[in-house]
Amino acid sequence: MTRNEIIEQVNQLLSEEYEIDQKDFSPEASLKETLQLDSINLVDLVALVQYTYKITIPAEDLHQIKTFNDLYDYIEKHQTA
């Protein structure tokens, strides 16, 4: 999956899940602020990403994922070929 495909799919997935227009998503925007995530919603987001992309996001890696771009990067780096 290419980076553009990841971005398109992640944005669509998050837009549907959190009922927020994709136009509000920008690569440097904060995931927590844009999606209005509390700690429970953050766990749901991680579970959704792990299920969708068949990757594991260890708790110690969560602090690295602050923006949409961080999430795209993480998925791109950890996706299975």
Contact map, one row per residue, 1 for C-alpha under 8 A:
111011000000000000000000000000000000000000000000000000000000000000000000000100000
111111000000000000000000000000000000000000000000000000000000000000000000000100000
111111100000000000000000000000000000000000000000000000000000000000000001000100000
011111110000000000000000000000000000000000000000000000000000000000000000000000000
111111111000000000000000000000000000000000000000000000000000000000000000000000000
111111111100000000000000000000000000000000000000000000000000000000000001001100000
001111111110000000000000000000000000000000000000000000000000000000000001000000000
000111111111000000000000000000000000000000000000000000000000000000000000000000000
000011111111100000000000000000000000000000000000000000000000000000000000000000000
000001111111110000000000000000000000000000000000000000000000000000000001000000000
000000111111111000000100100000000000000000000000000000000000000000000000000000000
000000011111111100000100000000000000000000000000000000000000000000000000000000000
000000001111111110000000000000000000000000000000000000000000000000000000000000000
000000000111111111110000000000000000000000000000000000000000000000000000000000000
000000000011111111111100000000000000000000000000000000000000000000000000000000000
000000000001111111110000000000000000000000000000000000000000000000000000000000000
000000000000111111100000000000000000000000000000000000000000000000000000000000000
000000000000011111110000000000000010000000000000000000000000000000000000000000000
000000000000011111111000000000000000000000000000000000000000000000000000000000000
000000000000011101111101000000000010000000000000000000000000000000000000000000000
000000000000001000111111100000000000000000000000000000000000000000000000000000000
000000000011001000011111100000000000000000000000000000000000000000000000000000000
000000000000000000001111110000000000000000000000000000000000000000000000000000000
000000000000000000011111110000000100000000000000000000000000000000000000000000000
000000000010000000001111111010000100000000000000000000000000000000010000000000000
000000000000000000000011111110000000000000000000000000000000000000010000000000000
000000000000000000000000111110000000000000000000000000000000000000111000000000000
000000000000000000000000011111000000000000000000000000000000000000111000000000000
000000000000000000000000111111101100000000000000000000000000000000110000000000000
000000000000000000000000000111111100000000000000000000000000000001110000000000000
000000000000000000000000000011111111100000000000000000000000000001110000000000000
000000000000000000000000000001111111110001000000000000000000000001000000000000000
000000000000000000000000000011111111100000000000000000000000000000000000000000000
000000000000000000000001100011111111100000000000000000000000000000000000000000000
000000000000000001010000000000111111100000000000000000000000000000000000000000000
000000000000000000000000000000111111110000000000000000000000000000000000000000000
000000000000000000000000000000111111111111000000000000000000000000000000000000000
000000000000000000000000000000010001111111000000000000000000000000000000000000000
000000000000000000000000000000000000111111100000000000000000000000000000000000000
000000000000000000000000000000000000111111110000000000000000000000000000000000000
000000000000000000000000000000000000111111111000000000000000000000000000000000000
000000000000000000000000000000010000111111111100000000000000000000000000000000000
000000000000000000000000000000000000001111111110000000000000000000000000000000000
000000000000000000000000000000000000000111111111000000000000000000000000000000000
000000000000000000000000000000000000000011111111100000000000000000000000000000000
000000000000000000000000000000000000000001111111110000001000000000000000000000000
000000000000000000000000000000000000000000111111111000000000000000000000000000000
000000000000000000000000000000000000000000011111111100000000000000000000000000000
000000000000000000000000000000000000000000001111111111100000000000000000000000000
000000000000000000000000000000000000000000000111111111111000000000000000000000000
000000000000000000000000000000000000000000000011111111100000000000000000000000000
000000000000000000000000000000000000000000000001111111000000000000000000000000000
000000000000000000000000000000000000000000000000111111100000000000000000001000100
000000000000000000000000000000000000000000000000111111110000000000000000000000110
000000000000000000000000000000000000000000000000111011111000000000000000001001110
000000000000000000000000000000000000000000000000010001111100000000000000000000000
000000000000000000000000000000000000000000000100010000111110110000000000000000000
000000000000000000000000000000000000000000000000000000011111110000000000000000000
000000000000000000000000000000000000000000000000000000001111110000000000000000000
000000000000000000000000000000000000000000000000000000000111111000000000000000000
000000000000000000000000000000000000000000000000000000001111111110000000000000000
000000000000000000000000000000000000000000000000000000001111111111000000000000000
000000000000000000000000000000000000000000000000000000000001111111000000000000000
000000000000000000000000000000000000000000000000000000000000111111000100000000000
000000000000000000000000000000000000000000000000000000000000111111110110010000000
000000000000000000000000000001110000000000000000000000000000011111110110000000000
000000000000000000000000001111100000000000000000000000000000000011111110000000000
000000000000000000000000111111100000000000000000000000000000000011111111000000000
000000000000000000000000001100000000000000000000000000000000000000111111100000000
000000000000000000000000000000000000000000000000000000000000000111111111110000000
000000000000000000000000000000000000000000000000000000000000000011111111111000000
001001100100000000000000000000000000000000000000000000000000000000011111111100000
000000000000000000000000000000000000000000000000000000000000000000001111111110000
000000000000000000000000000000000000000000000000000000000000000010000111111111000
000001000000000000000000000000000000000000000000000010100000000000000011111111100
111001000000000000000000000000000000000000000000000000000000000000000001111111100
000000000000000000000000000000000000000000000000000000000000000000000000111111100
000000000000000000000000000000000000000000000000000000100000000000000000011111110
000000000000000000000000000000000000000000000000000011100000000000000000001111111
000000000000000000000000000000000000000000000000000001100000000000000000000001111
000000000000000000000000000000000000000000000000000000000000000000000000000000111
